[in-house]
Amino acid sequence: MDLELKGRAAVVTGSSRGIGRAIVTALAREGARVCLSARGAEGLEQAAAELRASGAEVVTVVGDVATPEGAAAAVAAAVKAFGALDILVNNVGGSGGAGAFDVATAAQWKDVVDRNLMASVWCSQHAVEAMKARGGGCIVHINSIYGREYGTSAPYTAAKAGLMALTKEMALDLARYRIRVNGVAPGSILFPGGSWDRRRQALPEKVEKMVREELPWGRFGTPEEVADVVVFLCSGRARWVTGATVPVDGGQGRAF
């Protein structure tokens, strides 16, 4: 199936490893030109080098998109390199170790909300202006099943629920510009250096019990399984899908 992505210009934030890296790899495989963005230069350049070796057209920008300045720089780098912007994937997030409501600090609330909600706001604001000039585009927010489920981190759950609501609002507001906005809500995803990899090394028995009792398929998901859904939503084959948040969790979520 032709996903109609050849030559499309994309920005993927948080793309040096894990889900973000899988997304840029999948987009590049379909012929898209991709701007990789992350805070760490070393991992970013390693990912870019591997993509270039496969023939992909990629550029990189180091910065923190949880700030308005970092978000502006990421979008500007893509527009400068490719002359346009068709796709934005907002992948930055994480709980930052923040816990339940009665223990989360003010600093943790700000950090987690900035990374999981405001980074998507700042990047999308700049991307939308570029997409208007293009005559349309596609934005995908990487959410979490904890945007509609109970989670042990109050700031993370609240920020992801806010991102889910923002997805719907943006989709309706931006439809007149032919800009589609969707979300993808992964469940528990395992990759080297990720949070579940660290937990599995630190607390193997506890994690094994969680896998048995909470993951219907008896395993973690992979970044590639999330990336496949994201790339479809970015494609012309999903042209009538907007305002949706699609769970990619192997049935882990319990919400209807």
CORNORCOR-V370890 format. One record per residue. RES is the residue in one small letter. SS is DSSP state (2 for helix, 1 for strand, 0 for the rest). PSI is psi in whole degrees, -180 to 180 (NA if undefined). D_FIRST is the distance of its C-alpha to the first C-alpha in whole Angstrom. Layout:
res-><RES	RES>
ss-><SS	SS>
psi-><PSI	PSI>
d_first-><D_FIRST	D_FIRST>
This chain:
res-><m	d	l	e	l	k	g	r	a	a	v	v	t	g	s	s	r	g	i	g	r	a	i	v	t	a	l	a	r	e	g	a	r	v	c	l	s	a	r	g	a	e	g	l	e	q	a	a	a	e	l	r	a	s	g	a	e	v	v	t	v	v	g	d	v	a	t	p	e	g	a	a	a	a	v	a	a	a	v	k	a	f	g	a	l	d	i	l	v	n	n	v	g	g	s	g	g	a	g	a	f	d	v	a	t	a	a	q	w	k	d	v	v	d	r	n	l	m	a	s	v	w	c	s	q	h	a	v	e	a	m	k	a	r	g	g	g	c	i	v	h	i	n	s	i	y	g	r	e	y	g	t	s	a	p	y	t	a	a	k	a	g	l	m	a	l	t	k	e	m	a	l	d	l	a	r	y	r	i	r	v	n	g	v	a	p	g	s	i	l	f	p	g	g	s	w	d	r	r	r	q	a	l	p	e	k	v	e	k	m	v	r	e	e	l	p	w	g	r	f	g	t	p	e	e	v	a	d	v	v	v	f	l	c	s	g	r	a	r	w	v	t	g	a	t	v	p	v	d	g	g	q	g	r	a	f>
ss-><0	0	0	0	0	0	0	0	1	1	1	1	1	0	0	0	0	2	2	2	2	2	2	2	2	2	2	2	2	0	0	0	1	1	1	1	1	1	0	0	2	2	2	2	2	2	2	2	2	2	2	2	2	0	0	0	0	1	1	1	1	1	0	0	0	0	0	2	2	2	2	2	2	2	2	2	2	2	2	2	2	2	0	0	0	0	1	1	1	1	0	0	0	0	0	0	0	0	0	0	0	0	0	0	0	2	2	2	2	2	2	2	2	2	2	2	2	2	2	2	2	2	2	2	2	2	2	2	2	2	2	2	2	2	0	0	1	1	1	1	1	1	0	0	2	2	2	0	0	0	0	0	0	2	2	2	2	2	2	2	2	2	2	2	2	2	2	2	2	2	2	2	2	2	2	2	2	0	1	1	1	1	1	1	1	1	0	0	1	0	0	0	0	0	2	2	2	2	2	2	2	2	0	2	2	2	2	2	2	2	2	2	2	2	0	0	0	0	0	0	1	0	2	2	2	2	2	2	2	2	2	2	2	2	0	2	2	2	0	0	0	0	0	0	1	1	1	1	0	0	0	0	0	0	0	0>
psi-><129	117	1	39	-4	125	-7	148	129	151	132	118	157	45	19	-17	172	-137	-43	-43	-39	-36	-46	-35	-44	-40	-45	-37	-30	3	7	153	132	135	118	137	135	171	-27	122	-39	-52	-35	-47	-32	-45	-42	-40	-41	-39	-42	-36	-25	1	5	151	108	153	165	154	126	129	172	105	-1	3	149	-37	-43	-39	-44	-41	-39	-47	-42	-36	-40	-45	-40	-42	-39	-11	1	173	125	-30	136	128	113	103	-5	139	-159	151	-17	21	4	141	-149	168	-39	-3	-17	133	167	-40	-39	-41	-47	-46	-48	-42	-40	-45	-40	-22	-56	-31	-40	-36	-52	-46	-42	-37	-46	-39	-40	-40	-41	-37	-34	-43	-27	-18	16	176	-170	133	133	124	129	110	-140	154	-19	3	-16	7	164	136	162	-7	111	-46	-40	-47	-45	-42	-41	-35	-40	-39	-36	-43	-40	-36	-47	-44	-46	-41	-43	-40	-34	-1	-34	-16	8	37	118	144	123	169	157	131	93	155	-142	116	133	129	155	129	-5	175	-40	-31	-42	-42	-39	-36	-36	-38	67	-41	-41	-42	-39	-40	-42	-42	-44	-42	-25	-15	105	-32	-1	22	165	160	169	155	-35	-33	-31	-44	-38	-40	-41	-47	-39	-45	-28	-14	165	-19	-14	28	-17	18	115	147	6	150	114	119	135	81	9	26	9	-39	150	-7	148	NA>
d_first-><0	4	6	9	11	13	16	17	20	20	23	23	26	28	25	28	27	26	23	23	23	20	18	19	18	14	14	16	13	10	13	15	19	21	24	25	28	31	35	35	35	35	32	30	31	30	26	26	28	25	22	24	25	21	21	20	22	23	27	29	31	34	35	36	33	36	38	38	38	36	33	34	34	30	29	31	30	27	28	30	28	25	27	25	23	20	19	22	22	25	25	29	31	33	37	39	41	42	44	45	46	50	49	47	48	48	47	44	43	43	41	38	38	37	35	33	33	35	33	30	32	33	30	29	32	31	28	28	30	28	25	28	28	25	25	22	20	19	21	21	24	24	27	28	29	32	32	32	34	37	37	40	40	41	40	37	36	38	35	32	33	34	31	29	32	31	27	28	31	29	26	28	30	28	26	28	27	23	23	21	22	21	22	21	24	24	27	29	27	28	28	31	33	32	34	33	34	37	38	37	40	42	42	41	42	42	38	38	39	37	34	36	37	34	31	30	28	30	29	28	24	22	21	18	17	18	16	13	14	16	12	11	14	14	11	11	9	12	15	17	17	21	24	22	23	21	23	21	24	24	26	29	30	32	32	31>
